[in-house]
Each structure stands twice: as C-alpha cells, then as structure tokens.
Amino acid sequence: MNDIDPATQTELEAAVFRRLVSHLRNRTDVQNIDLMNLAGFCRNCLSNWLKDAADERGLGVTKDQSREHVYGMPYEEWKRQHQTEASSDQQARFDTAQAKGH
C-alpha cells in the first residue's frame, strides 16, 4: 500500500466503506448489540463516524441522514423491521464491555 498515491488510497478506502455498509444492510440478522459485543462498533457507530467526518468538513449532514445512509432506510423503520429485543446475556456482555471502556 505504500506505493499507492493518496487519491487512489482514498478511493480504495471509500470502496471498502461502501462494501461494508452494503454487507451490513444485507445482514439484517446481525444485531447491533452483537456487533458491539464482538467488535466494539455497530451500524450506529459507522453513521456517527460518517456524521463526524461531514461535520469536520462543514457539511450539513444530520444524524438522521447519516443513519439512513448506513441503514439504507430511516433508522426507526430499520428498527421496526429488523431489531430484536436484546437477550439478558447480550445485554450483560454489553454492560460489561461498556464498564471496561470498550
């Protein structure tokens, strides 16, 4: 990767982001709490990072807009269609990780 010019590197990274977002849109069976428990980030994190990047550039992207971009639909609609209630085990693992600062 050291031999790739910065513009091409940015294009590659953007393609990876788009592929990750597409993958997560298709894997609606994977809950955000599972992502958080296993990887320490979820769809909401991605949408927050997208908004942060837009904010750094002075762009008027709202939280709802960044979430819709990541989820492929309004967040509330995604939750109604795909989000399940977290099990007590999932919630306990999440709470433990949050207490440790992860």
WORARA-V279927 format. One record per backbone hydrogen bond with DSSP energy under -1.0 kcal/mol. CO is the residue of the C=O (numbers start at 1). NH is the residue of the N-H. E is the energy in kcal/mol with one decimal. If there is no record, write none. Layout:
# WORARA-V279927
co: {CO | CO}
nh: {NH | NH}
e: {E | E}
This chain:
# WORARA-V279927
co: {1 | 5 | 6 | 7 | 8 | 9 | 10 | 11 | 12 | 13 | 14 | 15 | 16 | 17 | 18 | 19 | 20 | 21 | 22 | 23 | 27 | 31 | 32 | 33 | 34 | 35 | 36 | 42 | 43 | 44 | 45 | 46 | 47 | 48 | 49 | 50 | 51 | 52 | 54 | 55 | 59 | 62 | 63 | 64 | 65 | 66 | 67 | 68 | 74 | 75 | 76 | 77 | 78 | 79 | 87 | 88 | 89 | 90 | 91 | 92 | 93 | 94 | 95 | 96 | 97 | 98}
nh: {4 | 9 | 10 | 11 | 12 | 13 | 14 | 15 | 16 | 17 | 18 | 19 | 20 | 21 | 22 | 23 | 24 | 25 | 26 | 27 | 30 | 35 | 36 | 37 | 38 | 39 | 40 | 46 | 47 | 48 | 49 | 50 | 51 | 52 | 53 | 54 | 55 | 56 | 59 | 58 | 61 | 66 | 67 | 68 | 69 | 70 | 71 | 72 | 78 | 79 | 80 | 81 | 82 | 83 | 91 | 92 | 93 | 94 | 95 | 96 | 97 | 98 | 99 | 100 | 102 | 101}
e: {-1.5 | -2.5 | -2.3 | -2.1 | -2.5 | -2.7 | -2.4 | -2.1 | -2.2 | -2.3 | -2.6 | -2.2 | -2.6 | -2.7 | -2.4 | -2.6 | -2.6 | -2.2 | -1.8 | -1.3 | -1.7 | -1.9 | -2.8 | -2.6 | -2.3 | -3.4 | -1.1 | -2.2 | -2.5 | -2.5 | -2.7 | -2.2 | -2.2 | -2.7 | -2.3 | -2.1 | -3.1 | -2.4 | -2.7 | -1.7 | -1.5 | -2.4 | -2.4 | -2.5 | -2.0 | -1.8 | -3.3 | -2.1 | -2.2 | -2.7 | -2.1 | -2.3 | -3.1 | -1.2 | -2.6 | -2.3 | -2.4 | -2.3 | -2.8 | -2.4 | -2.3 | -2.6 | -2.2 | -1.4 | -2.6 | -1.1}
